[in-house]
Amino acid sequence: MNLPNKLTMLRIFMAFVIIVLLLFPFDAAGFEFPLIFVNEAMVINVKYLIAGVLFILASLTDFLDGYIARKYNMITDFGKLIDAIADKVLVNSVLIILSATGFVHPIITVVIIVRDSIVNSIKMLAASKGEVVAAIKSGKWKTACLMVGITLTLFYNLPFELWNLKVSDFLLVIAAVLSVLSGIQYYYMNKHLISSKNEKE
């Protein structure tokens, strides 16, 4: 297992640490995370701040593993597979948890996960026919807005919340809109694969 794949596996491990941190009933086990009071108007649970730091670190491994794999020609089929899995485990799991706890509107989570499922299906169909679906700019912007939006949400939208600027919500809405637009683009760019027939005319 080369270095990029090790970084990807580290991202999966960190994703599960975040999941446990956000879901485990620590209070029932007799442990409570400290609370921070901001301007006497906000109550911040430290466990979300810890999860936010871990999410940032995990996101950085996503950049590093791809950069190292391309620069040093370490791209492998296993790496491509596990990288895609790691991304979905990290992002989609955190989105679902944040929706369940009321931090993110469920519509945003549903739109993003459904879009990813459709695009991944298109990519798998293309791969089965020997073609590669290249990333598009709208998809990259969607990912950037999503990652920053999730990070800010875990940090209670600070410091923007102090000025009542809902930057985290705005970025997540933009990510949902870009998810739809990029999904439509992926479909029209590859609809010839979906409608093509194997038999000769």
C-alpha contacts under 8 A as a table, 3 or more apart, distances in Angstrom:
res1	aa1	res2	aa2	distance
1	M	5	N	6.13
1	M	6	K	6.62
2	N	5	N	5.52
2	N	6	K	6.32
2	N	74	M	7.29
3	L	6	K	4.98
3	L	7	L	6.24
3	L	65	D	7.47
3	L	68	I	7.96
4	P	7	L	5.10
4	P	8	T	6.28
4	P	64	L	7.42
4	P	65	D	4.18
4	P	66	G	6.89
4	P	68	I	6.28
4	P	69	A	5.82
4	P	74	M	7.43
4	P	79	G	7.49
5	N	8	T	4.91
5	N	9	M	6.18
5	N	65	D	6.96
5	N	79	G	5.58
5	N	82	I	7.69
5	N	83	D	7.82
6	K	9	M	5.08
6	K	10	L	6.14
7	L	10	L	4.91
7	L	11	R	6.29
7	L	61	T	5.87
7	L	62	D	7.79
7	L	64	L	7.73
7	L	65	D	5.89
8	T	11	R	5.01
8	T	12	I	6.52
8	T	61	T	6.78
8	T	62	D	6.89
8	T	65	D	6.54
8	T	79	G	7.84
8	T	82	I	6.95
8	T	83	D	5.89
8	T	86	A	6.58
9	M	12	I	5.09
9	M	13	F	6.29
9	M	82	I	7.66
9	M	86	A	7.45
10	L	13	F	5.01
10	L	14	M	6.11
10	L	58	A	7.76
10	L	61	T	7.88
11	R	14	M	5.05
11	R	15	A	6.04
11	R	58	A	5.06
11	R	59	S	7.69
11	R	61	T	6.42
11	R	62	D	7.37
11	R	86	A	6.38
11	R	90	L	7.57
12	I	15	A	4.98
12	I	16	F	6.42
12	I	86	A	5.18
12	I	89	V	6.90
12	I	90	L	6.87
13	F	16	F	5.28
13	F	17	V	6.34
14	M	17	V	4.91
14	M	18	I	6.21
14	M	54	L	6.84
14	M	55	F	7.81
14	M	58	A	6.34
15	A	18	I	5.12
15	A	19	I	6.24
15	A	55	F	7.55
15	A	58	A	7.27
15	A	86	A	7.98
15	A	89	V	6.63
15	A	90	L	4.87
16	F	19	I	4.88
16	F	20	V	6.14
16	F	90	L	7.82
17	V	20	V	5.22
17	V	21	L	6.03
18	I	21	L	4.96
18	I	22	L	6.13
18	I	51	A	5.54
18	I	54	L	6.97
18	I	55	F	7.45
18	I	94	V	7.82
19	I	22	L	5.29
19	I	23	L	6.00
19	I	93	S	7.15
19	I	94	V	6.97
19	I	97	I	7.96
20	V	23	L	5.19
20	V	24	F	5.27
21	L	24	F	5.93
21	L	47	K	6.92
21	L	51	A	7.03
22	L	47	K	7.22
22	L	48	Y	7.28
22	L	51	A	7.44
22	L	97	I	7.51
23	L	97	I	7.74
25	P	28	A	5.45
25	P	29	A	6.70
26	F	29	A	5.00
26	F	30	G	6.44
26	F	31	F	5.19
26	F	32	E	6.23
27	D	30	G	5.08
27	D	31	F	4.99
27	D	32	E	5.24
28	A	31	F	7.31
33	F	45	N	6.61
33	F	46	V	5.95
33	F	47	K	6.20
34	P	45	N	6.38
34	P	46	V	5.75
35	L	43	V	6.42
35	L	44	I	5.48
35	L	45	N	4.82
35	L	46	V	6.01
36	I	42	M	7.98
36	I	43	V	5.71
36	I	44	I	4.94
36	I	45	N	6.53
36	I	46	V	7.10
37	F	40	E	5.74
37	F	41	A	7.16
37	F	42	M	5.63
37	F	43	V	4.78
37	F	44	I	6.30
38	V	41	A	6.09
38	V	42	M	5.01
38	V	43	V	6.51
38	V	44	I	7.61
39	N	42	M	6.60
40	E	43	V	7.81
44	I	48	Y	7.86
44	I	156	Y	7.29
45	N	48	Y	5.90
45	N	49	L	7.24
46	V	49	L	5.08
46	V	50	I	6.33
47	K	50	I	5.05
47	K	51	A	6.12
48	Y	51	A	4.89
48	Y	52	G	6.02
48	Y	154	L	5.31
48	Y	155	F	6.63
49	L	52	G	4.91
49	L	53	V	6.34
49	L	154	L	6.15
49	L	155	F	5.49
50	I	53	V	5.21
50	I	54	L	6.29
51	A	54	L	5.07
51	A	55	F	5.99
51	A	154	L	6.88
52	G	55	F	4.96
52	G	56	I	6.26
52	G	151	T	5.59
52	G	152	L	7.85
52	G	154	L	5.11
52	G	155	F	6.21
53	V	56	I	5.17
53	V	57	L	6.35
54	L	57	L	5.08
54	L	58	A	6.04
55	F	58	A	5.05
55	F	59	S	6.04
55	F	151	T	6.90
56	I	59	S	5.06
56	I	60	L	6.25
56	I	151	T	6.96
57	L	60	L	5.09
57	L	61	T	6.56
58	A	61	T	5.24
58	A	62	D	6.70
59	S	62	D	5.09
59	S	63	F	6.82
59	S	147	M	7.72
60	L	63	F	5.20
60	L	64	L	6.20
61	T	64	L	4.86
61	T	65	D	5.86
62	D	65	D	5.67
62	D	66	G	6.59
62	D	83	D	7.81
62	D	87	D	7.65
63	F	66	G	5.59
63	F	67	Y	6.18
64	L	67	Y	5.06
64	L	68	I	5.99
65	D	68	I	5.31
65	D	69	A	5.97
66	G	69	A	5.14
66	G	70	R	6.15
67	Y	70	R	5.37
67	Y	71	K	6.03
68	I	71	K	5.15
68	I	72	Y	5.91
68	I	73	N	7.90
68	I	74	M	7.38
69	A	72	Y	5.62
69	A	73	N	5.52
69	A	74	M	4.36
69	A	75	I	5.13
70	R	73	N	5.15
70	R	74	M	6.49
70	R	75	I	6.48
71	K	74	M	7.84
75	I	79	G	6.46
75	I	80	K	7.39
76	T	79	G	4.98
76	T	80	K	6.36
77	D	80	K	5.15
77	D	81	L	6.30
78	F	81	L	5.15
78	F	82	I	6.03
79	G	82	I	5.28
79	G	83	D	5.80
80	K	83	D	5.27
80	K	84	A	6.37
81	L	84	A	5.44
81	L	85	I	6.42
82	I	85	I	4.99
82	I	86	A	5.98
83	D	86	A	5.06
83	D	87	D	6.24
84	A	87	D	5.27
84	A	88	K	6.49
85	I	88	K	5.34
85	I	89	V	6.11
86	A	89	V	5.15
86	A	90	L	6.07
87	D	90	L	5.32
87	D	91	V	6.04
87	D	92	N	7.98
88	K	91	V	5.36
88	K	92	N	5.27
88	K	93	S	7.34
89	V	92	N	5.82
89	V	93	S	5.59
90	L	93	S	5.74
90	L	94	V	6.35
91	V	94	V	5.41
91	V	95	L	6.13
91	V	147	M	7.75
92	N	95	L	4.99
92	N	96	I	6.11
92	N	109	T	7.75
92	N	113	I	6.83
93	S	96	I	5.21
93	S	97	I	6.26
94	V	97	I	5.11
94	V	98	L	6.05
95	L	98	L	5.15
95	L	99	S	6.11
95	L	104	V	7.36
95	L	109	T	6.01
95	L	150	I	7.49
96	I	99	S	5.08
96	I	100	A	6.16
96	I	106	P	7.92
96	I	109	T	6.49
97	I	100	A	5.04
97	I	101	T	6.21
98	L	101	T	5.17
98	L	102	G	6.16
98	L	103	F	5.03
98	L	104	V	5.47
99	S	102	G	5.14
99	S	103	F	5.75
99	S	104	V	4.57
99	S	105	H	5.76
99	S	106	P	5.30
99	S	109	T	7.03
100	A	103	F	7.74
100	A	106	P	7.79
101	T	104	V	7.85
102	G	105	H	6.87
103	F	153	T	7.03
104	V	108	I	7.28
104	V	109	T	7.62
104	V	169	D	7.63
105	H	108	I	5.74
105	H	109	T	7.07
106	P	109	T	5.14
106	P	110	V	6.16
107	I	110	V	5.12
107	I	111	V	6.04
108	I	111	V	5.28
108	I	112	I	6.21
108	I	172	L	7.11
108	I	173	V	6.76
108	I	176	A	5.69
109	T	112	I	5.33
109	T	113	I	6.11
110	V	113	I	5.31
110	V	114	V	5.93
111	V	114	V	5.35
111	V	115	R	6.01
111	V	176	A	6.23
111	V	179	S	7.32
111	V	180	V	7.44
112	I	115	R	5.17
112	I	116	D	6.15
112	I	175	A	7.89
112	I	176	A	5.88
112	I	179	S	5.99
112	I	180	V	7.93
113	I	116	D	5.09
113	I	117	S	6.19
114	V	117	S	5.10
114	V	118	I	6.32
115	R	118	I	5.20
115	R	119	V	6.15
115	R	179	S	6.24
115	R	180	V	6.67
115	R	183	G	6.01
116	D	119	V	5.14
116	D	120	N	5.91
116	D	179	S	8.00
116	D	183	G	7.95
117	S	120	N	5.22
117	S	121	S	6.17
118	I	121	S	5.12
118	I	122	I	6.34
118	I	183	G	7.53
119	V	122	I	5.03
119	V	123	K	6.22
119	V	183	G	6.30
119	V	186	Y	6.80
119	V	187	Y	7.73
120	N	123	K	4.98
120	N	124	M	6.15
121	S	124	M	5.10
121	S	125	L	6.14
122	I	125	L	5.09
122	I	126	A	6.15
122	I	186	Y	7.84
122	I	187	Y	7.50
122	I	190	N	7.42
122	I	194	I	7.90
123	K	126	A	5.06
123	K	127	A	6.12
123	K	132	V	7.17
123	K	133	V	5.84
124	M	127	A	5.01
124	M	128	S	6.19
125	L	128	S	5.14
125	L	129	K	6.56
125	L	193	L	7.42
125	L	194	I	7.74
126	A	129	K	5.17
126	A	130	G	6.33
126	A	131	E	4.96
126	A	132	V	6.11
126	A	133	V	6.75
126	A	190	N	7.89
126	A	193	L	6.67
127	A	130	G	4.96
127	A	131	E	5.18
127	A	132	V	5.96
127	A	133	V	8.00
128	S	131	E	7.46
133	V	190	N	7.98
135	A	139	G	6.73
135	A	140	K	7.28
136	I	139	G	5.36
136	I	140	K	6.47
136	I	182	S	7.57
137	K	140	K	5.03
137	K	141	W	6.18
138	S	141	W	5.11
138	S	142	K	6.05
138	S	178	L	6.20
138	S	179	S	7.96
138	S	181	L	7.40
138	S	182	S	5.45
139	G	142	K	4.98
139	G	143	T	6.28
139	G	178	L	6.95
139	G	179	S	6.89
139	G	182	S	5.46
140	K	143	T	5.12
140	K	144	A	6.25
141	W	144	A	5.02
141	W	145	C	6.10
141	W	175	A	7.68
141	W	178	L	7.46
142	K	145	C	5.28
142	K	146	L	6.02
142	K	174	I	7.38
142	K	175	A	4.64
142	K	176	A	7.47
142	K	178	L	5.28
142	K	179	S	6.10
143	T	146	L	5.02
143	T	147	M	6.06
143	T	175	A	7.04
144	A	147	M	5.32
144	A	148	V	6.21
145	C	148	V	5.35
145	C	149	G	5.79
145	C	171	L	5.30
145	C	172	L	6.53
145	C	174	I	6.92
145	C	175	A	5.39
146	L	149	G	5.01
146	L	150	I	6.04
146	L	171	L	6.65
146	L	172	L	5.66
146	L	175	A	5.33
147	M	150	I	5.27
147	M	151	T	6.18
148	V	151	T	5.05
148	V	152	L	6.14
148	V	168	S	7.59
148	V	171	L	7.39
149	G	152	L	5.23
149	G	153	T	6.12
149	G	167	V	7.59
149	G	168	S	4.59
149	G	169	D	6.91
149	G	170	F	7.85
149	G	171	L	5.15
149	G	172	L	5.34
150	I	153	T	4.99
150	I	154	L	6.26
150	I	168	S	7.08
150	I	172	L	7.45
151	T	154	L	5.23
151	T	155	F	6.38
152	L	155	F	4.91
152	L	156	Y	6.21
152	L	157	N	4.67
152	L	158	L	6.78
152	L	167	V	7.89
152	L	168	S	5.41
153	T	156	Y	4.97
153	T	157	N	5.20
153	T	168	S	5.66
153	T	169	D	7.79
154	L	157	N	7.32
155	F	158	L	5.84
156	Y	161	E	7.37
157	N	160	F	5.78
157	N	161	E	5.37
157	N	166	K	7.04
157	N	167	V	6.82
157	N	168	S	5.72
158	L	161	E	5.20
158	L	162	L	6.85
159	P	162	L	5.75
159	P	163	W	7.77
160	F	163	W	5.55
160	F	164	N	6.41
160	F	165	L	5.21
160	F	166	K	6.88
160	F	167	V	6.65
161	E	164	N	4.66
161	E	165	L	5.52
161	E	166	K	6.51
162	L	165	L	7.56
166	K	169	D	5.45
166	K	170	F	6.18
167	V	170	F	4.99
167	V	171	L	6.13
168	S	171	L	5.28
168	S	172	L	6.27
169	D	172	L	5.17
169	D	173	V	6.18
170	F	173	V	5.18
170	F	174	I	6.20
171	L	174	I	5.01
171	L	175	A	6.05
172	L	175	A	4.87
172	L	176	A	6.21
173	V	176	A	5.05
173	V	177	V	6.27
174	I	177	V	5.06
174	I	178	L	6.05
175	A	178	L	5.09
175	A	179	S	5.97
176	A	179	S	4.92
176	A	180	V	6.51
177	V	180	V	5.31
177	V	181	L	6.34
178	L	181	L	4.93
178	L	182	S	5.76
179	S	182	S	5.32
179	S	183	G	5.87
180	V	183	G	5.06
180	V	184	I	6.23
181	L	184	I	5.20
181	L	185	Q	6.27
182	S	185	Q	4.87
182	S	186	Y	6.07
183	G	186	Y	5.11
183	G	187	Y	6.25
184	I	187	Y	5.08
184	I	188	Y	6.31
185	Q	188	Y	5.29
185	Q	189	M	6.01
186	Y	189	M	5.15
186	Y	190	N	6.18
187	Y	190	N	5.30
187	Y	191	K	5.47
188	Y	191	K	5.18
189	M	192	H	7.75
190	N	193	L	5.53
190	N	194	I	6.95
191	K	194	I	4.96
191	K	195	S	6.14
192	H	195	S	5.30
192	H	196	S	5.68
193	L	196	S	5.26
197	K	200	K	7.58
